[in-house]
Each structure stands twice: as C-alpha cells, then as structure tokens.
Amino acid sequence: MRPGRLLLFDVARTYCRDLASVDAAREFLQFKVHVAEHARERILMVVNRGVTTFETVKHPATGHPTNITKESHDAIAVMELRMWFDLLLFELVSIEDALVQAANAVFEFNDSPENRHLKKIVHGRICKELETRHNLAPPESEATGIHDWLRAEPWLTDIRELRNQATHRNLVKLRESKSWHEKPTLPPPRGYLRSECYVDLGNGREEPIAEWVPITVDKVKDLLNGSAKRLADVLTLLRSFYGGEAAAARRRAWWKQTKGAPCAHPGAEAAELIGRDGLTIYFCSDCGERVYNVTGKKSPKGGTYI
C-alpha cells in the first residue's frame, strides 16, 4: 500500500490544473521526510559509536603514564550529536508546514505561503468545501486531514517546544552511567557508554536519545501519512463533485492554454457519476468547469439541452 503522502499527490495529479505546483509540493514534502530520516540515522550512529574518549592519566610529578584510565567526553562527537539533533527537530516541525503548503497547493486555494496562520486557514477552507459541496456538518466536516496537527498532542507539543528552545539551550544532556576514575580500570569493549545521552525535555523530564529519536520520527511519519490519506479522500470527493477525472483533464487543458481566461460554457457534457442528490453532474465541454443549468447548452452529440 502506498503511503498516504504519496497517495495524496496521486489524486492531486488527477484533479489539479497546475501539475508543476503539485510536483514541487510533493518533492518538498519528500525532501523534509528524507532529511529527518537521515538525521535520525546520523544520531543513532553517533550514539552507537559513543561520545566518550579514554586517556591514560599521567603522574603529576613525573609526567609518566600510569595504569589509570580516565573517561571524558569526545567534544567532536558531542558537537556532531547536537548538530544532528537540532536539524532533526527543525525538519520534524517543518514536515507539518510542508504538508499544509501541499494542501494549499493541491486544493488550489493559493493562499500566501508566508501567512503564519496558514494551517488554520487551510483547515477552515477545507471544512467549508465539505459543508457547502457535500452537506457535511461539524464535526464530520472538521476531519480535514489538517485537524490532527491542530490538536495539542503532548508528544507533538514537545517537538515544537524543543525546536523553539534549541536557540538558547543544549537539548542533549550527557551524564556518566559509571565513574571510570574510581579505581584503575580499562575501558569497556569498543570504549563507549550508550546510556549517557539523553533528550532534556525540560521540567526534569529526560528520555534516552537512542529511544526517543526513532519513536518520535515514526510518530511524525504516521501522523503525516494519516493526515495525507484523509486529504486524499477529501480531494477525491471534490473531484467527484466537479465532474471527475474527465472534467479535471478539461480544466487542466483550458488552464494551460488560456491561463484561466473566463469561458462562456457553450457546451456541456455529463460526467460518469451521479451527484449526492441523485442527479447527473454536467461540466463544460471547453473549460471543464461544472455547469449547474444546461438548458440551451450544446451537447457532445450535436443537440441542445432543453
């Protein structure tokens, strides 16, 4: 089964007029997902490799090496870990924005992508489409595919808060799980400790980074695919309302040829589907727009509707 985010764009290509915008939105969303997945893998590689180094303690008087090994953090590994974690948080939150931008494009709302309230605007416009085109009343009409991102899920709130806090504090907390300088000893095999890297969620909450990162990435991807699947379902409903794929193809050809010039709708043809009211749906033979009154219009067979 195709992931919901891919299904959404499959449907969009049979509905939208501007396929270039659809493809750009798909590529951008896919890019965000792939970067988040890459950051996740890099974080796990650093954690598994370890962020500790071991050095032989030298005698303070003679300067000669002793048989004592001291553990310290590897500054380069710590920097790498924090860099990838900051990137992961940025991309995880950006996935939400990319999905909203994709919905704005495939539903052909064309609202400004710079509007900081775009998520609520797109959600509201989809609700209105469902209410006016399909007679769906709240709360059924509020299941837009964007609605899940508007809920204050604790784990989603954590991601957003961490992204915001990444500008002024370190989010990866390092602490020793064993003191290596208590007695002469040797480092463990491969020389690292996996249990010393934690995500500092604030308010005294901590999670092992090796557990938190993959679980959180999977949660965001599941939410994304579920939301995109719902958006695809809604877009399919709208495609049917406006005459199906044949009408959409006509709209696309008209838009490409005239860039949206007005049409007098001289002819009309029936869609291969029936509306919710049980009546045949008609669309313009030239521009593909839905025609509600076909009286006096030319039919594809050469006659005139009466």
N, C-alpha and C positions, 0 to 999 in steps of 0.2 A: 504494500500500500504506500502511495506517495505521501510524504509529509504534508501537513496542512499548508505550510508556507509555499510549497511548490504547486499544490492544487489550486490555491488562490490565483496564481498567475496563469495557470492553465485556463481557468474560467475567464479571467480578465482578457485573455487574448481572443476570446470568442464574444466579447462584449464591448470592449473599448474601441474608440476611434484612433487614438494616438498610441500605437503599439510601441513606439520608441520610448515613451514615458513609462509604459508598463515594464519593458525590459530593463530600463535604468533603475526603476524601483526594486525589481527583483534582484538585480546584480548588487545593489547597495545593501539590501537586507541580507543576502547570502554572504556578502563580504563581512558584515558585522558578526554573523554567526561563526564564520570560519576564523576570524581573528580571536573571538572569545574562546573557541575550541583550542586554537594554537596557544593562547596564553595559559589555558588550563594545563596543557601538556608540558609547557616550559616550567610552570610552577611545580608540578609533580616531579619533573626531572631534577630540579634543584633540591627539593626536599629529600628525594631518594638518594641523591648524591651526597647531601649533607651540607650544613653551613658551619661546621666546626673544623678547626685545624688543631693539630697536636704538635707541641715542640718540647724538646728536651730542656729542662731547667739547668742553667749554668750556676756553678758555685759562685756566690757573691764575692768571695775573697780571691779565689784563684782564676775564675773565669772558665774553668774546665767543665765539660758536660757532666751531669750527674745521671743517676738512673731513675730520676723522677720525670714523669711526663705531665705537662700542663695543657689543659684544654682551653682554647679560646675560639671566638667566633671568626669565621672567614669573612672579612669585610667585603670582598668582591662578591661572594656568594649571597651575602645578606642584601647587598645593593641590587643584585640581579633578581632576587626573590621579591623585594619590594617593588621594583620596577614592573615586573610582570603582573604582580597583584594589582597595582594601580591601573595598569592597562586593562586587566580583566574587568575591574569594576566599571571603568569607563565604557567598555564595549557592551557589558551586560545591560546597563541603563540605556545605551544607545540603541539596542535592539528594539526596545519599546518605542523609541522615537522613530526608528526606521519603519516599523510596522504601521504606525499612524500615518507617516508620509506615504507609504504604499497604499493605504486605504484611501487617502486623499486623492491619489492619482487614479486608482482603478475605478473608483466611483465617480470620477470626473467632476469632483467638487471644485478643484483648482483654487482652494483657499491658500493664503500666503503661508509658505512653509516656515516663515520666521515668526508666526504668531505663537506666542508662548502658551496660549490656551487651545492650541490646535486639537489636542486629544479630546477635550470636551466638545469642541465644535464639531468634529467629525462624528463623534458618538451621537450628538444631538441630531445631526443631519440624517444619519442612517436611521435613527428612531423615527424621524418624520417621514422618511421614504416608506418605512414599513407600515406606519399608521395610515398614510394617505393612499399608498398604492395597493396595500394588501389588507387594509382594515384590521390590523393587529393593534390591540390596545395594550398599554402597560400592564404587567411587566414583560409580556411576551415581546413587545417591540423594543424593549431595552436590552435584549440579548443581541448586541450588535457585533460582538467579536472584539470590541474595544472595551466593553464594560468590565471585563476581568482585571484590566490594568488600572481601573479607577477605584477598585476596592483596596482597602488598607490591609492587605495581607501582611502579617508580621515579617515573614522572610523577605518579601519584596521591599518592605519599608527599610529593612536592614541594609539591603543592597544600595538603595538610594541614599541613605544616611551615610554609609561608608564612603560612597563616591564623593559626597559633599565634604566629608571630614578628611579625605585624602589630601586636601590642600594645606592642612595645618597640623597633622599629627601622623605618626607612624602607625599603620594599621596591623602590621605583622609584629607580633610580640615574641621575643626569644627568651627562653629561660632554660636552665640546665635541669635535666632529669636525674643527673647523678654528678656528684662532685668528684672530679678526677684528680684533685690535688690533695685528697685526704691522706693518701699513702702511696708509696711508689707503685706504679702500675703501668700497664701497657694499654694503648687504645684498643677498642674492640675491633673485630674483623672489619676491614674496609674503612675503619676510622670515622664513623659518624653516629650521630644520635638522631633518630627520626622524630622523637617526641617533643622536641624543644621549639617547634614552630607553631604558633597559634594565631588565629584571627582575633584581634581585640575588638569585640563588638560594642564596647563601652558599658558603663554601669556594672562593671565587674563580670561581664559575660565574656567567655572565651570559647573558641572551638578549634580543635586541631585543624590546621590548614589543609592537610592531606585528605581530610574527610569533608570539610566544609566546601572546598572548591568544586570537586566533581559533582557533589549532590546539588549545589546551587546552580551550576551550569545546566544540569539536566532539568531542574525545575523551570528555569527560564525557557529552555527549548521546548519543554512540554506545554508551558503556557502559551508560547508563541504559536506552536502548531495547532493547539486547540482553538486559539483566537482566530488564526488564519483560516481554519476549517469553517468556523462559523461565518466569517466574512465571505468565504467562497459560496456558502449556502445562500446567504442574503443576496449576493451578486447574481446567483442563478435565478432567484425569484424575480429580481429586477429585469434580468434578460428576458424571462418569460413574459413579464408584464409589457415590455416594449416590443414584443413580436418574435423573440427567439433569435437564433443564430443568423438566419437569413436576413432579418431586418438589421441586425448589428453589422453584418457584412456590407449591406447597402449604405448604412450610416457612415461606415469607415471609408468606403469608396467616395461618397459625396464629400466628406470632410477633407480627404486627401486632394480631391480635385478642386474644391471651391473654398477650402479653409473655413467652412461653416457658414457660407452665404445662405440667406433665407430662401426657402422653397415654397412655391405656391401649392404644392401637393396636387398636381393634376390627375394623377392616377393612384389607385390603391389596390393592394392585394392581401389576401387572407394569410394569416400565419398558420403554421402547422400545429396549433394548440388552441385551447379554449381558455377564456378568462375565468376568474373566480366566480363571476356571475353567470357562467354557462354560455356566454355569448362569444362569437368568433372575434378574434383580435385582428385588426387590419393595420397595415403600415404602408407608408408612401412608397410607390414603386421607384421613385427617383432618389429621395434622400434617406429613406428608411425610418423616418420618424413615425410614431404611432398616430393613426388617423381615427378620430372618435366618430365622426359623421362622414360616411362615404357617399351620401346622396349626391349625384351629379359627377362623381369621380369616374374616371375611365378604369375599366377592369383589364387585367392582362390578356383576356380573351378578345378584347376589342369592343366590348359592350360598355354600357354605362349603368352604374348602380342607381336604383330608384328607391 
